[in-house]
Amino acid sequence: MGYLSYFLFIILSNSRFSRSILLIFMINNKITLFQFGLIQLSYYSIRFLSEFPSGVLADYIKRKYSMAIGSLLASLSGILLYSTSFLDISGYFWVFLILFSLDAMASSFLSGSDQAMLYDYLKRKGLESKYPKFLGWREAIAAISLGTTTIIGGFLASKSINLPFLWQGILFLLATLVIL
């Protein structure tokens, strides 16, 4: 994997179009603020609990496969959340809990694997001393991608509240293809 494909993956995997409209989306689907709080609690608990197992798995199956699994799960979550616009599942708390739990597991597969893969790549090239510089670029690119897609997500939501999830799902699917 070269620098260009790595940074393209970072852009795609930080395309969280739904970030700016998440609470509005949930209220629109008749999820109460208490239920939304439970979903958020579940999301962060699952992410925390799956962080260690996903890290161990990444060490065994290669980091790029861990990143591909995470991107694919995030894509699936986004596309399924988009599909709720075609189904009458408003108020079905458990459906949203499961879909956000899937996204939490996706995040744990992505967490740290890309940084470790970057370090491994630089080490193979004898450039590990440049890791802090590349890590800085990675963080800047990720922040720009996240900020830009958050703004775009707000515009997409003005057309359809579910549309940001579709675009998020598509770009995470592209991230899966780029990493493989």
Summary of the structure (lengths in Angstrom):
residues: 180
radius of gyration: 16.8
end to end distance: 9.0
largest distance: 55.4
contacts: 591
relative contact order: 0.23
helix: 84%
strand: 0%
